[in-house]
Amino acid sequence: IVPSADRLTAFGNVAAAFNKDITQITRAVFNATTGEMEMLKQFGIKAKQNTDTIDVTFGGATKTIDKTSEAIAGLIEER
């Protein structure tokens, strides 16, 4: 995950909204790239793994994204 001020702010905002530490959301994003979607649920993100993509529902919107840390981080950053 490439850190930037915007990305760190977005991760921090989502973590704070769920009363979690920023390292927990970072770990959840990393785990999702390895197929472990369970930690994302802590942040209101429902994820269904496909072969090379993930169907994610976050903030009431469902979107299909690549199964990469950048794509998952980008989704969080969009919110």
C-alpha positions in Angstrom: 0.0 0.0 0.0 1.5 3.3 -1.1 1.0 5.8 1.8 -0.1 9.3 1.0 -1.6 12.0 3.1 -5.1 11.5 1.5 -4.9 7.7 2.0 -3.7 7.9 5.6 -6.5 10.4 6.3 -9.1 8.2 4.7 -7.9 5.1 6.6 -7.8 7.0 9.8 -11.3 8.4 9.3 -12.7 4.9 8.6 -10.9 3.4 11.6 -12.1 6.2 13.9 -15.6 5.8 12.7 -15.5 2.2 13.9 -13.5 2.9 17.0 -10.5 0.9 15.7 -6.8 1.6 15.3 -5.5 2.6 11.8 -3.3 -0.4 11.9 -6.3 -2.7 12.0 -7.8 -1.3 8.8 -4.4 -1.5 7.1 -4.1 -5.2 8.2 -7.6 -5.8 6.9 -6.7 -4.5 3.5 -3.6 -6.6 3.4 -5.4 -9.7 4.5 -8.1 -9.1 1.8 -5.4 -9.4 -0.9 -4.6 -12.9 0.4 -8.2 -13.9 0.3 -9.0 -13.3 4.0 -12.0 -11.0 3.9 -13.2 -11.5 7.5 -11.4 -8.4 9.0 -13.1 -6.1 6.5 -16.4 -6.8 8.2 -15.2 -4.9 11.2 -15.3 -1.8 9.0 -18.7 -2.3 7.5 -17.2 -3.8 4.3 -18.8 -6.9 2.9 -16.6 -8.7 0.4 -17.1 -11.7 -1.8 -14.1 -13.1 -3.5 -14.1 -14.1 -7.2 -11.1 -15.4 -9.1 -9.2 -12.2 -9.7 -11.7 -9.7 -8.4 -13.7 -8.9 -5.3 -17.3 -7.8 -5.0 -17.4 -5.3 -2.2 -20.3 -3.5 -0.5 -19.3 -0.4 1.4 -21.4 2.6 2.3 -24.4 1.0 0.6 -22.8 0.7 -2.8 -21.6 -2.5 -4.4 -18.6 -2.5 -6.7 -16.3 -5.1 -8.3 -12.7 -4.3 -7.9 -9.3 -6.0 -8.6 -8.0 -8.2 -5.8 -5.0 -5.9 -5.1 -4.1 -3.8 -2.1 -4.2 -0.7 -4.2 -7.7 -1.3 -5.4 -9.0 -2.1 -1.9 -7.2 0.9 -0.5 -8.6 3.0 -3.3 -12.1 1.9 -2.3 -11.6 3.0 1.3 -10.0 6.2 0.1 -13.1 7.0 -2.1 -15.3 7.0 1.0 
